[in-house]
């Protein structure tokens, strides 16, 4: 038939091929996940900048109101 060990070597070679395929698939998944995470991070940054631009006027108005209210709280009470 076959020399001793041939079947075992063939079995081990098959295991190595499957293991290599799994490692390659994991590497591809990792690369895709990292790219997705980078895009998500960029999107969060863009959303933050858009939010800051959209609320800039509101934030300045709230700061002005806070200053007025703070000044009124510091003023002595009228009787």
Backbone as CSV, one residue per row, in Angstrom:
resi,resn,N_x,N_y,N_z,CA_x,CA_y,CA_z,C_x,C_y,C_z
1,UNK,0.829,-1.179,0.000,0.000,0.000,0.000,0.880,1.251,0.000
2,UNK,0.883,1.910,1.177,1.684,3.127,1.339,2.734,2.870,2.405
3,UNK,3.813,3.569,2.325,4.791,3.403,3.395,4.200,3.866,4.729
4,UNK,4.684,3.301,5.819,4.170,3.710,7.129,4.324,5.222,7.325
5,UNK,3.287,5.847,7.876,3.332,7.279,8.157,2.768,8.147,7.054
6,UNK,2.499,7.598,5.894,1.996,8.399,4.777,0.622,8.975,5.087
7,UNK,-0.257,8.152,5.630,-1.603,8.605,5.957,-1.551,9.685,7.031
8,UNK,-0.718,9.484,8.035,-0.589,10.465,9.115,-0.063,11.779,8.555
9,UNK,0.938,11.731,7.683,1.489,12.940,7.095,0.433,13.655,6.259
10,UNK,-0.350,12.894,5.496,-1.427,13.497,4.704,-2.461,14.150,5.594
11,UNK,-2.793,13.516,6.708,-3.762,14.075,7.644,-3.227,15.359,8.249
12,UNK,-1.963,15.343,8.654,-1.369,16.537,9.250,-1.256,17.669,8.232
13,UNK,-0.944,17.343,6.995,-0.876,18.361,5.948,-2.244,18.998,5.757
14,UNK,-3.293,18.200,5.799,-4.649,18.740,5.695,-4.978,19.655,6.857
15,UNK,-4.543,19.284,8.050,-4.772,20.142,9.219,-4.048,21.472,9.057
16,UNK,-2.830,21.412,8.563,-2.067,22.646,8.372,-2.723,23.544,7.332
17,UNK,-3.236,22.952,6.280,-3.910,23.738,5.239,-5.161,24.412,5.797
18,UNK,-5.928,23.662,6.577,-7.127,24.246,7.192,-6.755,25.325,8.188
19,UNK,-5.724,25.078,8.972,-5.289,26.073,9.955,-4.816,27.342,9.247
20,UNK,-4.081,27.184,8.167,-3.607,28.346,7.408,-4.792,29.130,6.846
21,UNK,-5.788,28.417,6.311,-6.978,29.082,5.770,-7.714,29.839,6.876
22,UNK,-7.814,29.257,8.058,-8.477,29.927,9.179,-7.704,31.163,9.603
23,UNK,-6.380,31.062,9.651,-5.551,32.210,10.027,-5.711,33.333,9.006
24,UNK,-5.717,32.989,7.726,-5.909,34.004,6.683,-7.277,34.662,6.802
25,UNK,-8.315,33.860,7.096,-9.657,34.414,7.263,-9.714,35.338,8.474
26,UNK,-9.062,34.945,9.564,-9.029,35.805,10.752,-8.267,37.100,10.486
27,UNK,-7.177,37.010,9.752,-6.404,38.206,9.415,-7.242,39.154,8.563
28,UNK,-7.980,38.612,7.614,-8.847,39.440,6.782,-9.939,40.091,7.618
29,UNK,-10.548,39.319,8.512,-11.586,39.869,9.395,-11.025,40.978,10.271
30,UNK,-9.827,40.778,10.799,-9.193,41.788,11.636,-8.961,43.072,10.843
31,UNK,-8.465,42.932,9.627,-8.209,44.099,8.781,-9.505,44.840,8.480
32,UNK,-10.558,44.093,8.179,-11.846,44.723,7.894,-12.422,45.409,9.126
33,UNK,-12.279,44.777,10.291,-12.779,45.380,11.530,-12.008,46.653,11.870
34,UNK,-10.697,46.625,11.664,-9.900,47.814,11.954,-10.305,48.955,11.019
35,UNK,-10.507,48.660,9.735,-10.934,49.695,8.788,-12.306,50.246,9.172
36,UNK,-13.209,49.374,9.590,-14.534,49.812,10.023,-14.442,50.693,11.260
37,UNK,-13.590,50.313,12.204,-13.418,51.112,13.416,-12.834,52.486,13.087
38,UNK,-11.907,52.543,12.142,-11.347,53.835,11.737,-12.413,54.711,11.091
39,UNK,-13.252,54.112,10.234,-14.327,54.884,9.607,-15.338,55.347,10.646
40,UNK,-15.648,54.492,11.616,-16.588,54.878,12.672,-16.004,56.015,13.507
41,UNK,-14.715,55.945,13.816,-14.076,57.020,14.572,-14.111,58.336,13.819
42,UNK,-13.861,58.276,12.513,-13.926,59.491,11.695,-15.346,60.044,11.667
43,UNK,-16.340,59.164,11.589,-17.741,59.603,11.572,-18.125,60.259,12.890
44,UNK,-17.651,59.704,13.993,-17.937,60.304,15.305,-17.299,61.689,15.390
45,UNK,-16.082,61.813,14.884,-15.423,63.115,14.878,-16.180,64.132,14.037
46,UNK,-16.642,63.702,12.867,-17.420,64.598,12.003,-18.728,65.003,12.679
47,UNK,-19.380,64.064,13.333,-20.637,64.363,14.026,-20.388,65.352,15.160
48,UNK,-19.281,65.183,15.877,-18.948,66.115,16.955,-18.715,67.522,16.430
49,UNK,-17.994,67.632,15.304,-17.753,68.955,14.726,-19.057,69.576,14.235
50,UNK,-19.912,68.772,13.615,-21.206,69.278,13.145,-22.059,69.745,14.328
51,UNK,-22.046,68.976,15.409,-22.809,69.360,16.598,-22.292,70.676,17.167
52,UNK,-20.975,70.805,17.260,-20.396,72.040,17.790,-20.758,73.242,16.925
53,UNK,-20.730,73.066,15.607,-21.113,74.157,14.704,-22.593,74.498,14.869
54,UNK,-23.413,73.481,14.997,-24.863,73.695,15.088,-25.251,74.352,16.409
55,UNK,-24.530,74.065,17.459,-24.913,74.581,18.783,-24.048,75.747,19.244
56,UNK,-23.150,76.230,18.388,-22.245,77.311,18.806,-23.026,78.543,19.245
57,UNK,-24.014,78.965,18.464,-24.810,80.132,18.836,-25.588,79.903,20.117
58,UNK,-26.151,78.734,20.243,-26.921,78.402,21.442,-26.020,78.401,22.676
59,UNK,-24.823,77.833,22.534,-23.899,77.780,23.674,-23.504,79.174,24.117
60,UNK,-23.254,80.080,23.183,-22.878,81.447,23.573,-24.049,82.150,24.256
61,UNK,-25.259,81.924,23.769,-26.452,82.517,24.417,-26.623,81.968,25.834
62,UNK,-26.396,80.673,26.002,-26.516,80.079,27.337,-25.445,80.625,28.272
63,UNK,-24.242,80.849,27.751,-23.185,81.443,28.575,-23.560,82.850,29.012
64,UNK,-24.131,83.632,28.087,-24.580,84.987,28.434,-25.668,84.934,29.495
65,UNK,-26.633,84.056,29.323,-27.724,83.918,30.292,-27.194,83.480,31.649
66,UNK,-26.230,82.566,31.650,-25.636,82.117,32.899,-24.949,83.265,33.618
67,UNK,-24.283,84.128,32.870,-23.619,85.278,33.473,-24.640,86.236,34.078
68,UNK,-25.754,86.468,33.371,-26.798,87.357,33.874,-27.423,86.771,35.139
69,UNK,-27.746,85.499,35.100,-28.363,84.850,36.263,-27.376,84.838,37.430
70,UNK,-26.106,84.554,37.146,-25.099,84.561,38.207,-24.942,85.932,38.833
71,UNK,-24.974,86.976,37.996,-24.864,88.346,38.511,-26.090,88.691,39.350
72,UNK,-27.267,88.268,38.901,-28.491,88.541,39.649,-28.475,87.820,40.983
73,UNK,-27.906,86.649,41.031,-27.847,85.888,42.288,-26.870,86.535,43.259
74,UNK,-25.853,87.204,42.731,-24.858,87.867,43.588,-25.356,89.211,44.111
75,UNK,-26.312,89.825,43.424,-26.818,91.144,43.831,-27.605,91.012,45.134
76,UNK,-27.513,92.037,45.972,-28.270,91.966,47.226,-29.779,92.024,46.945
77,UNK,-30.518,91.353,47.787,-31.974,91.285,47.616,-32.587,92.632,47.948
78,UNK,-33.589,93.038,47.170,-34.296,94.298,47.407,-35.486,94.043,48.312
79,UNK,-35.707,94.955,49.205,-36.861,94.788,50.107,-37.889,95.826,49.881
